[in-house]
Amino acid sequence: MGEGVCDMASTVANLEQEIKKLSQKGIEIAFAGKSKSGPAFAYFDTREQNGNVMIRLIQRTLKN
């Protein structure tokens, strides 16, 4: 990837909706999952679209 920013992470209110938005722009999921004790997440590789950065979206959890 070279020098500079290589990974950006953000929490989102609706992970599925954000996945759909990025997919419509041609940015596909590189890896996604959910840990046993944590929120769902998805990684996107934007290098094919000249973004040269990995985007990590994390499902925001609601506090009770």
Residue frames as a rotation matrix with the C-alpha (Angstrom) as fourth column:
MET 1
0.565 0.825 0.000 0.00
0.825 -0.565 0.000 0.00
0.000 0.000 -1.000 0.00
GLY 2
-0.126 -0.689 0.713 2.90
0.573 -0.637 -0.515 2.40
0.809 0.344 0.476 0.54
GLU 3
-0.892 -0.291 -0.345 3.19
0.450 -0.510 -0.733 5.39
0.038 -0.809 0.586 2.84
GLY 4
-0.700 0.634 0.329 0.29
-0.536 -0.771 0.344 7.36
0.472 0.065 0.879 4.25
VAL 5
-0.169 0.761 0.627 -3.11
-0.867 0.188 -0.461 6.38
-0.469 -0.621 0.628 5.54
CYS 6
-0.851 -0.125 -0.511 -3.79
-0.400 0.783 0.475 2.70
0.341 0.609 -0.716 4.96
ASP 7
-0.519 0.701 -0.489 -6.84
0.734 0.659 0.165 2.04
0.438 -0.273 -0.857 7.18
MET 8
-0.759 0.396 0.517 -9.80
-0.519 -0.848 -0.112 4.19
0.394 -0.353 0.849 8.19
ALA 9
-0.696 0.542 -0.472 -12.37
0.650 0.754 -0.092 2.97
0.306 -0.371 -0.877 10.71
SER 10
-0.739 0.553 0.384 -15.78
-0.585 -0.810 0.041 4.34
0.334 -0.194 0.922 11.55
THR 11
-0.777 0.610 0.156 -18.81
0.356 0.631 -0.689 3.19
-0.519 -0.480 -0.708 13.50
VAL 12
-0.822 0.566 -0.067 -22.12
-0.343 -0.397 0.851 3.23
0.455 0.723 0.520 11.65
ALA 13
-0.391 0.776 0.495 -25.74
-0.813 -0.039 -0.580 3.02
-0.431 -0.630 0.647 12.78
ASN 14
0.679 0.663 0.315 -26.72
-0.372 0.681 -0.631 0.51
-0.633 0.311 0.709 10.08
LEU 15
-0.333 -0.929 0.159 -23.89
-0.359 0.281 0.890 -1.64
-0.872 0.240 -0.427 8.76
GLU 16
-0.194 0.311 0.930 -26.04
0.705 0.704 -0.088 -3.45
-0.682 0.639 -0.356 6.18
GLN 17
0.841 0.538 -0.056 -27.19
0.381 -0.662 -0.646 -0.16
-0.384 0.522 -0.762 4.67
GLU 18
0.453 -0.755 -0.475 -23.60
-0.634 -0.647 0.424 1.13
-0.627 0.109 -0.772 4.42
ILE 19
-0.439 -0.555 0.706 -22.45
0.086 0.757 0.648 -2.15
-0.894 0.345 -0.285 2.82
LYS 20
0.289 0.660 0.694 -25.18
0.815 0.210 -0.540 -1.72
-0.502 0.722 -0.477 0.21
LYS 21
0.891 0.039 -0.453 -24.16
-0.103 -0.953 -0.286 1.91
-0.442 0.302 -0.845 -0.51
LEU 22
-0.011 -0.983 -0.185 -20.51
-0.655 -0.132 0.744 0.99
-0.755 0.129 -0.643 -1.04
SER 23
-0.373 -0.073 0.925 -21.40
0.408 0.883 0.234 -2.06
-0.833 0.464 -0.299 -3.14
GLN 24
0.673 0.690 0.268 -23.51
0.582 -0.271 -0.767 0.16
-0.456 0.672 -0.584 -5.43
LYS 25
0.747 -0.489 -0.450 -20.37
-0.565 -0.824 -0.043 2.26
-0.350 0.286 -0.892 -5.97
GLY 26
0.715 -0.440 -0.543 -18.40
-0.246 0.569 -0.785 -0.84
0.654 0.695 0.299 -6.99
ILE 27
-0.333 -0.810 0.483 -16.52
-0.809 -0.017 -0.588 -1.21
0.484 -0.586 -0.649 -3.72
GLU 28
0.420 0.500 -0.758 -16.77
-0.181 0.864 0.470 -4.80
0.890 -0.060 0.453 -2.60
ILE 29
0.804 -0.089 0.588 -16.29
-0.581 0.090 0.809 -6.30
-0.125 -0.992 0.020 0.85
ALA 30
-0.077 -0.897 -0.435 -12.81
-0.694 0.361 -0.623 -7.71
0.716 0.254 -0.651 1.40
PHE 31
-0.710 -0.133 -0.691 -13.68
0.362 0.773 -0.521 -9.31
0.604 -0.620 -0.501 4.75
ALA 32
-0.154 0.701 0.697 -16.64
-0.721 -0.562 0.406 -9.19
0.676 -0.439 0.592 7.14
GLY 33
-0.363 0.069 -0.929 -17.70
0.412 0.907 -0.093 -10.88
0.836 -0.416 -0.357 10.33
LYS 34
0.460 0.473 0.752 -18.76
-0.568 -0.494 0.658 -10.65
0.682 -0.730 0.042 13.95
SER 35
-0.689 -0.709 -0.152 -16.79
-0.286 0.458 -0.842 -11.63
0.666 -0.536 -0.518 17.00
LYS 36
-0.295 0.583 -0.757 -18.45
0.714 0.661 0.231 -13.51
0.635 -0.473 -0.611 19.85
SER 37
-0.020 0.248 -0.968 -18.34
0.935 -0.337 -0.106 -10.52
-0.353 -0.908 -0.226 22.18
GLY 38
-0.646 -0.305 -0.699 -18.23
0.134 -0.948 0.290 -7.57
-0.751 0.093 0.653 19.79
PRO 39
0.275 0.809 -0.519 -20.13
-0.377 -0.406 -0.833 -5.83
-0.885 0.425 0.193 17.02
ALA 40
0.581 -0.013 0.814 -20.34
0.693 0.531 -0.487 -6.82
-0.426 0.847 0.318 13.35
PHE 41
0.107 -0.627 -0.772 -17.77
-0.284 -0.763 0.581 -5.27
-0.953 0.157 -0.259 11.00
ALA 42
0.779 0.053 0.624 -16.81
0.552 0.413 -0.724 -5.11
-0.296 0.909 0.293 7.34
TYR 43
-0.149 -0.880 -0.451 -13.57
0.077 -0.465 0.882 -4.20
-0.986 0.097 0.137 5.55
PHE 44
0.895 0.374 0.243 -13.54
0.293 -0.082 -0.953 -2.68
-0.336 0.924 -0.183 2.08
ASP 45
-0.198 -0.978 0.071 -10.51
0.604 -0.065 0.794 -2.40
-0.772 0.200 0.604 -0.22
THR 46
0.724 0.553 -0.411 -10.71
0.109 -0.681 -0.724 0.76
-0.681 0.479 -0.554 -2.35
ARG 47
-0.265 -0.944 -0.195 -7.45
-0.082 -0.180 0.980 0.28
-0.961 0.276 -0.030 -4.27
GLU 48
-0.445 0.157 0.881 -9.27
0.835 0.428 0.346 -0.82
-0.323 0.890 -0.322 -7.44
GLN 49
0.592 0.723 0.357 -11.16
0.788 -0.612 -0.067 2.50
0.170 0.321 -0.932 -7.37
ASN 50
-0.084 -0.781 0.618 -7.95
0.438 -0.586 -0.681 4.52
0.895 0.214 0.391 -6.79
GLY 51
0.818 0.418 0.395 -8.81
-0.171 -0.479 0.861 5.06
0.549 -0.772 -0.320 -3.12
ASN 52
-0.074 -0.957 -0.280 -5.65
-0.012 0.282 -0.959 3.28
0.997 -0.068 -0.032 -1.90
VAL 53
-0.647 -0.088 0.758 -7.11
-0.734 -0.198 -0.650 2.76
0.207 -0.976 0.064 1.56
MET 54
-0.651 0.490 -0.579 -8.87
0.494 0.853 0.167 0.03
0.576 -0.177 -0.798 3.52
ILE 55
-0.376 0.631 0.679 -12.19
-0.716 -0.663 0.220 1.15
0.589 -0.403 0.701 5.03
ARG 56
-0.811 0.161 -0.563 -13.41
0.429 0.817 -0.384 -0.60
0.398 -0.553 -0.732 8.17
LEU 57
-0.261 0.807 0.530 -17.03
-0.621 -0.561 0.548 -0.09
0.739 -0.186 0.647 9.19
ILE 58
-0.932 -0.054 -0.358 -18.17
0.245 0.634 -0.733 -1.24
0.267 -0.772 -0.578 12.62
GLN 59
-0.006 1.000 0.022 -21.80
0.442 -0.017 0.897 -1.63
0.897 0.016 -0.442 13.66
ARG 60
-0.615 -0.126 0.779 -22.52
-0.506 -0.695 -0.511 0.93
0.605 -0.708 0.364 16.36
THR 61
-0.512 0.449 -0.732 -23.95
0.683 0.730 -0.031 -0.65
0.520 -0.516 -0.681 19.49
LEU 62
0.176 0.683 0.709 -26.79
-0.126 -0.699 0.704 0.94
0.976 -0.213 -0.037 21.39
LYS 63
-0.901 -0.433 -0.031 -26.21
0.008 0.055 -0.998 1.78
0.434 -0.900 -0.046 25.04
ASN 64
-0.034 0.925 -0.378 -29.03
0.646 0.309 0.698 0.84
0.763 -0.220 -0.608 27.37
